[in-house]
Amino acid sequence: MLLRVRVTLPDRPGALGQVARTLGVAGADIVQVVVLERLGGRAVDDFTVVWPGAARVDRLMAGLAAIPGVQVDGVWKAIGAPVSGGHDAELLAQVAANPADGLATLIDAVPGLLAADWAAAVVVPADWASQPSVSEPTIAYASWRAPTPMQLPEVTPLRPRPMTGPDGTKYAVAPFGRAGLVLVIAREDDASGTFHTTEVDRVGQLVRAAAVILGDRLDQAGVPPVASAVTDPS
């Protein structure tokens, strides 16, 4: 199975190699390494690895934690092969090629881009923050692994940001800037890493670009169809 392993490590020569060797000794086959952050002599790296399904993940975590200066920030299952930022342009091209299904195309693709479990486009009423018991968000579209019913976090104020729900689910949210529409992405594994600032920025850029492409179509998202009149035959 594919795992995403996020570690914070010293930003010095040899540190990355030491982590890579430890992963290999534990039985992990490294598929991709992404540097999320370098600041103050520390780095945050995401490793995507192929991990033997029968092996215990805690053995992997213990091996990494034993390296001086290394902190394990999260280990969770990844969906599909890892993809780079270059795929964002391809996704937006697909949205532009078929704008009628553009929102669904975006929502279905985002979990794979960010090693998340599911995503949804949610229409948030303007008064949800002040009257949460009266106004409920509407699910405009959800990816296939989204739970039913869906327990949504408090996404207001509407700005790109990470958050953690009461049950430990990690979220990234980003508003489209039209009709109260918000993209919500979730990682449900307790051991998963929170959405890094780099990932949230990436989501925000995707959403802003999609909003420009789809334009007025987003205003109709989540609006229920008008029921047709039924004539009484009697």
C-alpha positions as a Markdown table, in Angstrom:
| # | Residue | x | y | z |
|---|---|---|---|---|
| 1 | Met | 0.0 | 0.0 | 0.0 |
| 2 | Leu | 1.0 | 3.6 | -0.5 |
| 3 | Leu | 1.8 | 5.7 | 2.6 |
| 4 | Arg | 2.5 | 9.4 | 3.0 |
| 5 | Val | 5.2 | 10.0 | 5.7 |
| 6 | Arg | 5.7 | 13.6 | 6.9 |
| 7 | Val | 8.8 | 14.3 | 8.9 |
| 8 | Thr | 10.5 | 17.4 | 10.2 |
| 9 | Leu | 14.3 | 17.1 | 10.1 |
| 10 | Pro | 17.5 | 19.2 | 10.4 |
| 11 | Asp | 18.2 | 21.1 | 7.2 |
| 12 | Arg | 21.8 | 20.0 | 6.8 |
| 13 | Pro | 23.8 | 17.6 | 4.6 |
| 14 | Gly | 23.1 | 14.0 | 5.3 |
| 15 | Ala | 19.9 | 14.3 | 7.2 |
| 16 | Leu | 17.7 | 13.5 | 4.2 |
| 17 | Gly | 19.9 | 10.5 | 3.4 |
| 18 | Gln | 19.6 | 9.2 | 6.9 |
| 19 | Val | 15.8 | 9.3 | 6.8 |
| 20 | Ala | 15.8 | 7.6 | 3.4 |
| 21 | Arg | 18.1 | 4.8 | 4.7 |
| 22 | Thr | 15.9 | 4.3 | 7.7 |
| 23 | Leu | 12.8 | 4.0 | 5.5 |
| 24 | Gly | 14.6 | 1.5 | 3.3 |
| 25 | Val | 15.8 | -0.6 | 6.2 |
| 26 | Ala | 12.2 | -0.7 | 7.6 |
| 27 | Gly | 11.0 | -2.1 | 4.3 |
| 28 | Ala | 9.6 | 1.1 | 2.6 |
| 29 | Asp | 10.2 | 1.7 | -1.1 |
| 30 | Ile | 10.4 | 5.5 | -1.6 |
| 31 | Val | 8.3 | 6.7 | -4.6 |
| 32 | Gln | 8.6 | 10.5 | -4.1 |
| 33 | Val | 10.0 | 13.1 | -1.8 |
| 34 | Val | 8.5 | 16.6 | -1.6 |
| 35 | Val | 10.0 | 19.5 | 0.4 |
| 36 | Leu | 7.2 | 21.5 | 1.9 |
| 37 | Glu | 9.2 | 23.9 | 4.0 |
| 38 | Arg | 12.7 | 25.1 | 4.8 |
| 39 | Leu | 13.0 | 27.5 | 7.6 |
| 40 | Gly | 15.3 | 28.2 | 10.6 |
| 41 | Gly | 17.6 | 25.3 | 9.9 |
| 42 | Arg | 14.7 | 22.8 | 9.8 |
| 43 | Ala | 12.9 | 21.2 | 6.8 |
| 44 | Val | 9.5 | 19.6 | 6.5 |
| 45 | Asp | 9.4 | 16.8 | 3.9 |
| 46 | Asp | 6.7 | 14.5 | 2.6 |
| 47 | Phe | 7.8 | 11.0 | 1.6 |
| 48 | Thr | 5.4 | 8.8 | -0.4 |
| 49 | Val | 6.4 | 5.2 | 0.0 |
| 50 | Val | 5.2 | 1.7 | -0.9 |
| 51 | Trp | 4.8 | -0.2 | 2.4 |
| 52 | Pro | 4.3 | -3.9 | 2.8 |
| 53 | Gly | 0.6 | -4.3 | 3.9 |
| 54 | Ala | 1.4 | -7.0 | 6.6 |
| 55 | Ala | 4.2 | -4.9 | 8.2 |
| 56 | Arg | 3.5 | -2.8 | 11.3 |
| 57 | Val | 3.6 | 1.0 | 10.7 |
| 58 | Asp | 4.7 | 1.7 | 14.3 |
| 59 | Arg | 8.0 | 0.0 | 13.5 |
| 60 | Leu | 8.6 | 2.5 | 10.8 |
| 61 | Met | 7.6 | 5.4 | 13.1 |
| 62 | Ala | 9.9 | 4.1 | 15.8 |
| 63 | Gly | 12.8 | 3.9 | 13.5 |
| 64 | Leu | 12.4 | 7.5 | 12.2 |
| 65 | Ala | 11.9 | 8.8 | 15.7 |
| 66 | Ala | 15.2 | 7.3 | 16.8 |
| 67 | Ile | 17.1 | 9.5 | 14.4 |
| 68 | Pro | 18.5 | 12.6 | 16.3 |
| 69 | Gly | 16.6 | 15.7 | 15.4 |
| 70 | Val | 13.9 | 14.0 | 13.4 |
| 71 | Gln | 10.2 | 14.4 | 14.3 |
| 72 | Val | 7.4 | 12.3 | 12.7 |
| 73 | Asp | 4.5 | 14.6 | 11.9 |
| 74 | Gly | 2.2 | 12.1 | 10.4 |
| 75 | Val | 1.9 | 8.7 | 8.6 |
| 76 | Trp | -1.3 | 8.0 | 6.6 |
| 77 | Lys | -2.5 | 6.1 | 3.6 |
| 78 | Ala | -2.2 | 7.8 | 0.2 |
| 79 | Ile | -4.8 | 7.4 | -2.6 |
| 80 | Gly | -3.2 | 6.6 | -5.9 |
| 81 | Ala | 0.3 | 7.6 | -7.1 |
| 82 | Pro | 1.7 | 10.9 | -6.0 |
| 83 | Val | 1.4 | 13.9 | -8.3 |
| 84 | Ser | 3.3 | 17.1 | -8.6 |
| 85 | Gly | 2.2 | 20.7 | -9.0 |
| 86 | Gly | 2.4 | 20.3 | -12.8 |
| 87 | His | -0.8 | 18.3 | -12.6 |
| 88 | Asp | -2.7 | 21.3 | -11.4 |
| 89 | Ala | -2.5 | 22.9 | -14.8 |
| 90 | Glu | -3.7 | 19.7 | -16.4 |
| 91 | Leu | -6.6 | 19.6 | -14.0 |
| 92 | Leu | -7.6 | 23.2 | -14.7 |
| 93 | Ala | -7.4 | 22.4 | -18.5 |
| 94 | Gln | -9.9 | 19.6 | -18.0 |
| 95 | Val | -12.2 | 21.9 | -16.0 |
| 96 | Ala | -12.0 | 24.5 | -18.9 |
| 97 | Ala | -12.6 | 21.8 | -21.6 |
| 98 | Asn | -15.9 | 20.8 | -20.0 |
| 99 | Pro | -17.1 | 23.6 | -17.8 |
| 100 | Ala | -20.6 | 22.0 | -17.4 |
| 101 | Asp | -18.9 | 19.3 | -15.3 |
| 102 | Gly | -16.0 | 21.5 | -14.1 |
| 103 | Leu | -16.9 | 21.6 | -10.4 |
| 104 | Ala | -17.3 | 17.8 | -10.3 |
| 105 | Thr | -14.0 | 17.3 | -12.1 |
| 106 | Leu | -12.2 | 19.5 | -9.6 |
| 107 | Ile | -13.7 | 17.9 | -6.5 |
| 108 | Asp | -13.1 | 14.3 | -7.8 |
| 109 | Ala | -9.4 | 15.1 | -8.5 |
| 110 | Val | -8.4 | 17.1 | -5.5 |
| 111 | Pro | -8.1 | 14.2 | -2.9 |
| 112 | Gly | -5.6 | 12.4 | -5.2 |
| 113 | Leu | -3.5 | 15.6 | -5.6 |
| 114 | Leu | -3.2 | 16.1 | -1.8 |
| 115 | Ala | -3.2 | 12.6 | -0.3 |
| 116 | Ala | -6.7 | 13.3 | 1.2 |
| 117 | Asp | -9.6 | 11.0 | 1.8 |
| 118 | Trp | -12.4 | 13.1 | 0.3 |
| 119 | Ala | -13.4 | 16.5 | -0.9 |
| 120 | Ala | -16.7 | 18.4 | -1.2 |
| 121 | Ala | -18.0 | 21.7 | -2.6 |
| 122 | Val | -20.2 | 23.2 | 0.1 |
| 123 | Val | -22.6 | 26.2 | -0.1 |
| 124 | Val | -22.3 | 28.1 | 3.2 |
| 125 | Pro | -25.3 | 30.4 | 4.0 |
| 126 | Ala | -24.2 | 34.0 | 4.8 |
| 127 | Asp | -25.7 | 33.7 | 8.4 |
| 128 | Trp | -24.3 | 30.3 | 9.2 |
| 129 | Ala | -21.7 | 31.7 | 11.7 |
| 130 | Ser | -24.4 | 33.6 | 13.6 |
| 131 | Gln | -27.2 | 31.0 | 13.3 |
| 132 | Pro | -25.7 | 27.6 | 12.9 |
| 133 | Ser | -28.8 | 25.8 | 14.2 |
| 134 | Val | -31.1 | 27.6 | 11.7 |
| 135 | Ser | -29.0 | 27.8 | 8.5 |
| 136 | Glu | -27.3 | 24.6 | 7.3 |
| 137 | Pro | -24.7 | 24.3 | 4.6 |
| 138 | Thr | -25.7 | 22.6 | 1.4 |
| 139 | Ile | -23.5 | 19.9 | -0.3 |
| 140 | Ala | -23.2 | 21.0 | -3.9 |
| 141 | Tyr | -21.0 | 18.0 | -4.9 |
| 142 | Ala | -18.9 | 15.5 | -3.0 |
| 143 | Ser | -16.2 | 13.0 | -4.1 |
| 144 | Trp | -17.0 | 9.3 | -3.9 |
| 145 | Arg | -15.4 | 8.6 | -0.5 |
| 146 | Ala | -17.2 | 11.4 | 1.3 |
| 147 | Pro | -19.1 | 10.3 | 4.4 |
| 148 | Thr | -22.9 | 10.4 | 4.6 |
| 149 | Pro | -24.1 | 12.2 | 6.5 |
| 150 | Met | -21.3 | 14.7 | 6.3 |
| 151 | Gln | -20.1 | 16.4 | 9.5 |
| 152 | Leu | -18.6 | 19.7 | 8.4 |
| 153 | Pro | -16.3 | 21.9 | 10.4 |
| 154 | Glu | -17.0 | 25.6 | 11.1 |
| 155 | Val | -15.5 | 27.0 | 8.0 |
| 156 | Thr | -16.2 | 30.7 | 8.6 |
| 157 | Pro | -14.5 | 33.1 | 8.3 |
| 158 | Leu | -14.2 | 32.2 | 4.6 |
| 159 | Arg | -10.5 | 32.1 | 3.8 |
| 160 | Pro | -8.0 | 29.4 | 2.8 |
| 161 | Arg | -6.8 | 27.7 | 6.0 |
| 162 | Pro | -6.2 | 24.4 | 7.7 |
| 163 | Met | -8.2 | 23.2 | 10.6 |
| 164 | Thr | -8.8 | 20.1 | 12.8 |
| 165 | Gly | -12.3 | 18.9 | 13.7 |
| 166 | Pro | -13.4 | 17.6 | 17.1 |
| 167 | Asp | -13.0 | 14.0 | 15.9 |
| 168 | Gly | -9.4 | 14.6 | 14.8 |
| 169 | Thr | -10.2 | 14.9 | 11.1 |
| 170 | Lys | -7.8 | 17.3 | 9.3 |
| 171 | Tyr | -9.4 | 19.8 | 6.9 |
| 172 | Ala | -8.3 | 22.3 | 4.4 |
| 173 | Val | -10.9 | 24.8 | 3.3 |
| 174 | Ala | -10.8 | 27.5 | 0.5 |
| 175 | Pro | -13.7 | 29.7 | -0.7 |
| 176 | Phe | -14.4 | 30.2 | -4.4 |
| 177 | Gly | -15.5 | 33.8 | -3.8 |
| 178 | Arg | -19.0 | 33.2 | -5.3 |
| 179 | Ala | -22.3 | 32.3 | -3.9 |
| 180 | Gly | -20.9 | 31.1 | -0.6 |
| 181 | Leu | -19.2 | 28.1 | -2.3 |
| 182 | Val | -16.4 | 26.6 | -0.3 |
| 183 | Leu | -14.0 | 23.7 | -1.1 |
| 184 | Val | -13.5 | 21.3 | 1.9 |
| 185 | Ile | -10.8 | 18.6 | 1.8 |
| 186 | Ala | -10.4 | 16.0 | 4.5 |
| 187 | Arg | -7.9 | 13.5 | 5.9 |
| 188 | Glu | -9.7 | 11.2 | 8.4 |
| 189 | Asp | -6.8 | 9.1 | 9.6 |
| 190 | Asp | -5.9 | 10.0 | 13.2 |
| 191 | Ala | -2.2 | 9.7 | 12.3 |
| 192 | Ser | -2.4 | 11.9 | 9.2 |
| 193 | Gly | -0.5 | 15.1 | 9.0 |
| 194 | Thr | -2.4 | 18.5 | 9.1 |
| 195 | Phe | -2.6 | 20.4 | 5.9 |
| 196 | His | 0.7 | 22.3 | 5.5 |
| 197 | Thr | 0.7 | 26.0 | 4.6 |
| 198 | Thr | 2.2 | 25.0 | 1.2 |
| 199 | Glu | -0.8 | 22.6 | 0.6 |
| 200 | Val | -3.3 | 25.2 | 1.7 |
| 201 | Asp | -1.8 | 27.8 | -0.7 |
| 202 | Arg | -1.9 | 25.2 | -3.5 |
| 203 | Val | -5.6 | 24.6 | -2.8 |
| 204 | Gly | -6.3 | 28.3 | -2.7 |
| 205 | Gln | -4.7 | 28.8 | -6.1 |
| 206 | Leu | -6.6 | 25.9 | -7.6 |
| 207 | Val | -9.9 | 27.3 | -6.3 |
| 208 | Arg | -9.2 | 30.8 | -7.5 |
| 209 | Ala | -8.3 | 29.6 | -11.0 |
| 210 | Ala | -11.3 | 27.3 | -11.2 |
| 211 | Ala | -13.6 | 30.2 | -10.1 |
| 212 | Val | -12.3 | 32.3 | -13.0 |
| 213 | Ile | -12.8 | 29.5 | -15.5 |
| 214 | Leu | -16.3 | 28.5 | -14.3 |
| 215 | Gly | -17.5 | 32.0 | -13.6 |
| 216 | Asp | -21.3 | 32.3 | -13.4 |
| 217 | Arg | -21.8 | 28.5 | -13.4 |
| 218 | Leu | -20.7 | 28.5 | -9.7 |
| 219 | Asp | -23.6 | 30.7 | -8.8 |
| 220 | Gln | -25.9 | 27.8 | -9.6 |
| 221 | Ala | -24.0 | 25.3 | -7.5 |
| 222 | Gly | -26.1 | 23.7 | -4.9 |
| 223 | Val | -29.4 | 25.3 | -6.1 |
| 224 | Pro | -32.0 | 22.6 | -6.1 |
| 225 | Pro | -34.0 | 22.2 | -9.4 |
| 226 | Val | -37.4 | 23.8 | -9.6 |
| 227 | Ala | -40.1 | 21.1 | -9.3 |
| 228 | Ser | -42.3 | 20.9 | -12.3 |
| 229 | Ala | -46.0 | 21.4 | -11.9 |
| 230 | Val | -48.2 | 18.3 | -11.8 |
| 231 | Thr | -51.6 | 18.5 | -13.3 |
| 232 | Asp | -54.4 | 16.6 | -11.5 |
| 233 | Pro | -56.0 | 14.4 | -14.1 |
| 234 | Ser | -59.3 | 14.5 | -12.3 |
